[in-house]
């Protein structure tokens, strides 16, 4: 089933797309139970699209799901390459031109974003690009969520303390997630990733209370660098992982060590763990 957070994700994507596309009508939804359930709509003049459920292989969107590529109908009413299962909804809104862009995650179609207009008109790359970008952003966030959920589920820690192997897996997951977040430009997505990072960092703390209280605040980049240090990465490896210069990594590390009053990187990592700043 589509979760509330996923529904909000699609709703935000549809709202943003409606502001940046030349199409007056935008709607979309994610797939569950073998069909895409339209959960967000913007710009319509009627209610005919509300509650629309698109099955795989049926209609323009269903074809886009099967082919895992965008599909366009310049004149939807007379289109011969699609089934017309959903004419009542689409033509009921008066839509003439319809673009369906699948949301594809790791090769699997997960949903559809639609853009429609009431009058026929040419649809070139400039017009369709915002829809492709919106679908990619949704797919990227879903991919990150699924990977994080997979890693967190795989940990299955006991009641009081994580076994060594699970603790190491958690640390690797945490460091990798921070590396992913460093490359994300979407503010909302970064905030969501940060929330999951806090969840990962807190897994150990829920079972073993922090043994040290520190009156210091590490910057996000300082935590990024320490998280990589915790895995034994060199400055060069950290720089490559976080897309930074090696000298910049060294500066962040020195700043973190100074704040933590630690003479070595290993001591800084140990102190950050004891304070609950790292898993």
TINUDO-339019 format. One line per field, with one value per residue (C-alpha): x, y, z; residue number from 1; chain; residue in three letters. Coordinates in nm, 2 decimals, padded with zeros to 4 digits, always signed. Layout:
px	X; ...
py	Y; ...
pz	Z; ...
n	NUM; ...
chain	A; ...
res	Ala; ...
***
This chain:
px	+00.00; +00.11; +00.21; +00.11; +00.46; +00.46; +00.12; +00.27; +00.57; +00.35; +00.13; +00.44; +00.58; +00.24; +00.22; +00.58; +00.53; +00.21; +00.41; +00.69; +00.52; +00.33; +00.06; -00.24; -00.34; -00.11; -00.19; -00.02; +00.01; +00.22; +00.16; +00.02; -00.19; -00.10; -00.24; -00.15; -00.39; -00.41; -00.36; -00.27; -00.44; -00.37; -00.54; -00.85; -01.18; -01.39; -01.38; -01.37; -01.01; -01.06; -01.02; -00.88; -00.71; -00.48; -00.40; -00.07; -00.08; -00.41; -00.44; -00.16; -00.02; -00.04; +00.15; +00.42; +00.45; +00.50; +00.75; +00.92; +00.94; +00.73; +00.42; +00.26; -00.09; -00.11; -00.48; -00.59; -00.94; -00.82; -00.50; -00.48; -00.17; -00.34; -00.65; -00.92; -01.02; -01.01; -01.18; -01.45; -01.20; -00.96; -01.21; -01.45; -01.19; -01.17; -00.80; -00.67; -00.30; -00.17; +00.19; +00.25; +00.59; +00.66; +00.84; +01.11; +01.31; +01.59; +01.43; +01.08; +00.80; +00.66; +00.41; +00.31; +00.31; +00.06; +00.06; -00.24; -00.38; -00.73; -00.61; -00.37; -00.02; +00.34; +00.53; +00.90; +01.19; +01.16; +00.79; +00.83; +01.16; +01.00; +00.79; +01.10; +01.28; +00.99; +00.96; +01.34; +01.32; +01.04; +01.22; +01.54; +01.37; +01.19; +01.52; +01.68; +01.39; +01.38; +01.76; +01.75; +01.45; +01.63; +01.94; +01.75; +01.54; +01.84; +02.00; +01.73; +01.92; +01.86; +01.71; +02.02; +02.31; +02.39; +02.62; +02.95; +02.85; +02.52; +02.69; +02.94; +02.66; +02.47; +02.79; +02.84; +02.48; +02.50; +02.81; +02.67; +02.35; +02.54; +02.74; +02.41; +02.27; +02.58; +02.50; +02.12; +02.02; +01.65; +01.60; +01.29; +01.46; +01.77; +01.55; +01.39; +01.73; +01.85; +01.55; +01.65; +02.01; +01.89; +01.70; +02.00; +02.23; +01.97; +01.94; +02.25; +02.14; +01.80; +01.98; +02.29; +02.25; +02.52; +02.81; +02.93; +02.76; +02.92; +02.85; +02.97; +02.80; +02.95; +02.87; +02.70; +03.03; +03.23; +02.99; +03.02; +03.40; +03.39; +03.13; +03.38; +03.67; +03.47; +03.49; +03.87; +03.87; +04.17; +04.15; +04.17; +03.89; +03.67; +03.73; +03.63; +03.32; +03.20; +03.32; +03.55; +03.92; +04.16; +04.27; +03.91; +03.86; +04.17; +04.03; +03.69; +03.86; +04.09; +03.79; +03.60; +03.90; +03.94; +03.58; +03.59; +03.92; +04.07; +04.43; +04.37; +04.09; +04.03; +03.99; +03.75; +03.54; +03.54; +03.43; +03.16; +03.02; +03.02; +02.83; +02.58; +02.68; +02.78; +02.63
py	+00.00; +00.36; +00.52; +00.87; +01.00; +00.86; +01.02; +01.35; +01.30; +01.26; +01.56; +01.78; +01.66; +01.74; +02.08; +02.17; +02.04; +02.24; +02.56; +02.47; +02.31; +02.47; +02.20; +02.33; +01.99; +01.77; +01.46; +01.14; +00.85; +00.55; +00.19; -00.06; -00.38; -00.39; -00.05; +00.32; +00.51; +00.88; +01.06; +01.41; +01.64; +02.01; +02.24; +02.05; +02.21; +01.90; +01.61; +01.34; +01.23; +01.20; +00.84; +00.72; +00.38; +00.29; -00.07; -00.18; -00.20; -00.01; +00.34; +00.58; +00.56; +00.18; +00.16; +00.39; +00.16; -00.15; +00.02; +00.22; +00.52; +00.84; +00.81; +01.10; +01.13; +01.46; +01.39; +01.16; +01.10; +00.95; +00.78; +00.43; +00.30; +00.28; +00.13; +00.38; +00.23; +00.57; +00.79; +00.88; +01.04; +01.19; +01.32; +01.41; +01.67; +01.78; +01.68; +01.67; +01.63; +01.40; +01.31; +01.02; +00.99; +00.67; +00.69; +00.41; +00.29; +00.04; -00.07; -00.11; +00.12; +00.27; +00.53; +00.79; +01.16; +01.30; +01.64; +01.73; +02.02; +02.10; +02.20; +02.02; +02.16; +02.06; +01.90; +01.93; +01.86; +02.21; +02.15; +01.79; +01.84; +01.95; +01.63; +01.42; +01.60; +01.57; +01.19; +01.16; +01.34; +01.12; +00.81; +00.92; +00.98; +00.64; +00.47; +00.63; +00.54; +00.18; +00.14; +00.29; +00.08; -00.23; -00.16; -00.08; -00.39; -00.61; -00.49; -00.66; -00.57; -00.75; -00.57; -00.44; -00.41; -00.45; -00.74; -00.63; -00.73; -00.54; -00.24; -00.22; -00.26; +00.03; +00.25; +00.17; +00.25; +00.57; +00.69; +00.59; +00.77; +01.09; +01.06; +01.03; +01.33; +01.54; +01.51; +01.59; +01.94; +01.91; +02.07; +01.86; +01.54; +01.64; +01.70; +01.36; +01.19; +01.38; +01.24; +00.89; +00.96; +01.06; +00.74; +00.53; +00.73; +00.67; +00.30; +00.24; +00.51; +00.35; +00.05; +00.20; +00.54; +00.80; +00.78; +01.13; +01.47; +01.73; +02.10; +02.12; +02.12; +01.95; +02.08; +01.84; +01.82; +01.75; +01.46; +01.34; +01.32; +01.15; +00.90; +00.80; +00.80; +00.55; +00.31; +00.35; +00.56; +00.77; +01.14; +01.07; +00.81; +01.05; +01.32; +01.09; +00.97; +01.32; +01.50; +01.72; +01.82; +01.62; +01.95; +02.04; +01.70; +01.75; +02.09; +01.95; +01.67; +01.90; +02.12; +01.82; +01.70; +02.05; +02.07; +01.72; +01.78; +01.47; +01.44; +01.18; +01.09; +00.76; +00.94; +01.19; +00.90; +00.73; +01.04; +01.12; +00.77; +00.80; +01.12; +00.97; +01.18; +00.87; +00.52
pz	+00.00; -00.06; +00.27; +00.38; +00.32; -00.04; -00.10; +00.02; -00.21; -00.51; -00.41; -00.37; -00.71; -00.88; -00.72; -00.82; -01.17; -01.21; -01.14; -01.38; -01.68; -01.97; -01.93; -01.74; -01.60; -01.39; -01.19; -01.08; -00.83; -00.73; -00.81; -00.56; -00.59; -00.96; -01.05; -01.03; -00.80; -00.89; -00.56; -00.66; -00.91; -01.01; -01.26; -01.35; -01.43; -01.35; -01.10; -01.37; -01.29; -00.92; -00.80; -01.13; -01.11; -01.41; -01.46; -01.61; -01.99; -02.01; -02.15; -02.21; -01.86; -01.84; -02.17; -02.03; -01.72; -01.94; -02.17; -01.89; -02.10; -02.16; -02.39; -02.56; -02.73; -02.92; -02.99; -02.71; -02.85; -03.18; -03.05; -03.20; -03.02; -02.67; -02.52; -02.43; -02.10; -01.93; -02.19; -01.95; -01.71; -01.96; -02.21; -01.93; -01.83; -02.19; -02.23; -02.58; -02.55; -02.27; -02.17; -01.93; -01.76; -01.56; -01.23; -01.26; -00.96; -01.02; -01.34; -01.18; -01.27; -00.95; -01.07; -01.33; -01.36; -01.62; -01.79; -02.01; -02.20; -02.33; -02.67; -02.90; -02.95; -03.01; -02.73; -02.76; -02.52; -02.36; -02.28; -02.15; -01.96; -01.63; -01.63; -01.68; -01.40; -01.16; -01.22; -01.17; -00.84; -00.71; -00.83; -00.65; -00.32; -00.34; -00.42; -00.12; +00.11; +00.00; +00.04; +00.39; +00.49; +00.35; +00.55; +00.87; +00.85; +00.78; +01.11; +01.33; +01.65; +01.99; +02.29; +02.46; +02.22; +01.86; +01.76; +01.61; +01.25; +01.27; +01.43; +01.14; +00.89; +01.05; +01.04; +00.67; +00.60; +00.79; +00.61; +00.27; +00.34; +00.43; +00.11; -00.09; +00.09; +00.01; -00.36; -00.33; -00.43; -00.35; +00.00; +00.09; +00.00; +00.20; +00.50; +00.47; +00.44; +00.75; +00.94; +00.84; +00.94; +01.28; +01.30; +01.21; +01.45; +01.73; +01.69; +01.91; +02.15; +02.20; +02.35; +02.49; +02.65; +02.54; +02.80; +02.73; +02.72; +02.50; +02.48; +02.11; +01.78; +01.48; +01.13; +00.88; +00.69; +01.00; +01.08; +00.72; +00.75; +01.09; +00.96; +00.69; +00.93; +01.14; +00.85; +00.83; +00.51; +00.43; +00.35; -00.02; +00.00; +00.20; -00.05; -00.34; -00.15; -00.06; -00.38; -00.18; -00.21; +00.01; +00.18; +00.26; +00.42; +00.63; +00.74; +00.84; +01.03; +01.22; +01.31; +01.44; +01.64; +01.80; +01.90; +02.05; +02.21; +02.05; +01.94; +01.67; +01.42; +01.60; +01.93; +01.77; +01.63; +01.96; +02.15; +01.89; +01.94; +02.32; +02.28; +02.05; +01.75; +01.54; +01.55
n	1; 2; 3; 4; 5; 6; 7; 8; 9; 10; 11; 12; 13; 14; 15; 16; 17; 18; 19; 20; 21; 22; 23; 24; 25; 26; 27; 28; 29; 30; 31; 32; 33; 34; 35; 36; 37; 38; 39; 40; 41; 42; 43; 44; 45; 46; 47; 48; 49; 50; 51; 52; 53; 54; 55; 56; 57; 58; 59; 60; 61; 62; 63; 64; 65; 66; 67; 68; 69; 70; 71; 72; 73; 74; 75; 76; 77; 78; 79; 80; 81; 82; 83; 84; 85; 86; 87; 88; 89; 90; 91; 92; 93; 94; 95; 96; 97; 98; 99; 100; 101; 102; 103; 104; 105; 106; 107; 108; 109; 110; 111; 112; 113; 114; 115; 116; 117; 118; 119; 120; 121; 122; 123; 124; 125; 126; 127; 128; 129; 130; 131; 132; 133; 134; 135; 136; 137; 138; 139; 140; 141; 142; 143; 144; 145; 146; 147; 148; 149; 150; 151; 152; 153; 154; 155; 156; 157; 158; 159; 160; 161; 162; 163; 164; 165; 166; 167; 168; 169; 170; 171; 172; 173; 174; 175; 176; 177; 178; 179; 180; 181; 182; 183; 184; 185; 186; 187; 188; 189; 190; 191; 192; 193; 194; 195; 196; 197; 198; 199; 200; 201; 202; 203; 204; 205; 206; 207; 208; 209; 210; 211; 212; 213; 214; 215; 216; 217; 218; 219; 220; 221; 222; 223; 224; 225; 226; 227; 228; 229; 230; 231; 232; 233; 234; 235; 236; 237; 238; 239; 240; 241; 242; 243; 244; 245; 246; 247; 248; 249; 250; 251; 252; 253; 254; 255; 256; 257; 258; 259; 260; 261; 262; 263; 264; 265; 266; 267; 268; 269; 270; 271; 272; 273; 274; 275; 276; 277; 278; 279
chain	A; A; A; A; A; A; A; A; A; A; A; A; A; A; A; A; A; A; A; A; A; A; A; A; A; A; A; A; A; A; A; A; A; A; A; A; A; A; A; A; A; A; A; A; A; A; A; A; A; A; A; A; A; A; A; A; A; A; A; A; A; A; A; A; A; A; A; A; A; A; A; A; A; A; A; A; A; A; A; A; A; A; A; A; A; A; A; A; A; A; A; A; A; A; A; A; A; A; A; A; A; A; A; A; A; A; A; A; A; A; A; A; A; A; A; A; A; A; A; A; A; A; A; A; A; A; A; A; A; A; A; A; A; A; A; A; A; A; A; A; A; A; A; A; A; A; A; A; A; A; A; A; A; A; A; A; A; A; A; A; A; A; A; A; A; A; A; A; A; A; A; A; A; A; A; A; A; A; A; A; A; A; A; A; A; A; A; A; A; A; A; A; A; A; A; A; A; A; A; A; A; A; A; A; A; A; A; A; A; A; A; A; A; A; A; A; A; A; A; A; A; A; A; A; A; A; A; A; A; A; A; A; A; A; A; A; A; A; A; A; A; A; A; A; A; A; A; A; A; A; A; A; A; A; A; A; A; A; A; A; A; A; A; A; A; A; A; A; A; A; A; A; A; A; A; A; A; A; A
res	Unk; Unk; Unk; Unk; Unk; Unk; Unk; Unk; Unk; Unk; Unk; Unk; Unk; Unk; Unk; Unk; Unk; Unk; Unk; Unk; Unk; Unk; Unk; Unk; Unk; Unk; Unk; Unk; Unk; Unk; Unk; Unk; Unk; Unk; Unk; Unk; Unk; Unk; Unk; Unk; Unk; Unk; Unk; Unk; Unk; Unk; Unk; Unk; Unk; Unk; Unk; Unk; Unk; Unk; Unk; Unk; Unk; Unk; Unk; Unk; Unk; Unk; Unk; Unk; Unk; Unk; Unk; Unk; Unk; Unk; Unk; Unk; Unk; Unk; Unk; Unk; Unk; Unk; Unk; Unk; Unk; Unk; Unk; Unk; Unk; Unk; Unk; Unk; Unk; Unk; Unk; Unk; Unk; Unk; Unk; Unk; Unk; Unk; Unk; Unk; Unk; Unk; Unk; Unk; Unk; Unk; Unk; Unk; Unk; Unk; Unk; Unk; Unk; Unk; Unk; Unk; Unk; Unk; Unk; Unk; Unk; Unk; Unk; Unk; Unk; Unk; Unk; Unk; Unk; Unk; Unk; Unk; Unk; Unk; Unk; Unk; Unk; Unk; Unk; Unk; Unk; Unk; Unk; Unk; Unk; Unk; Unk; Unk; Unk; Unk; Unk; Unk; Unk; Unk; Unk; Unk; Unk; Unk; Unk; Unk; Unk; Unk; Unk; Unk; Unk; Unk; Unk; Unk; Unk; Unk; Unk; Unk; Unk; Unk; Unk; Unk; Unk; Unk; Unk; Unk; Unk; Unk; Unk; Unk; Unk; Unk; Unk; Unk; Unk; Unk; Unk; Unk; Unk; Unk; Unk; Unk; Unk; Unk; Unk; Unk; Unk; Unk; Unk; Unk; Unk; Unk; Unk; Unk; Unk; Unk; Unk; Unk; Unk; Unk; Unk; Unk; Unk; Unk; Unk; Unk; Unk; Unk; Unk; Unk; Unk; Unk; Unk; Unk; Unk; Unk; Unk; Unk; Unk; Unk; Unk; Unk; Unk; Unk; Unk; Unk; Unk; Unk; Unk; Unk; Unk; Unk; Unk; Unk; Unk; Unk; Unk; Unk; Unk; Unk; Unk; Unk; Unk; Unk; Unk; Unk; Unk; Unk; Unk; Unk; Unk; Unk; Unk; Unk; Unk; Unk; Unk; Unk; Unk; Unk; Unk; Unk; Unk; Unk; Unk
***
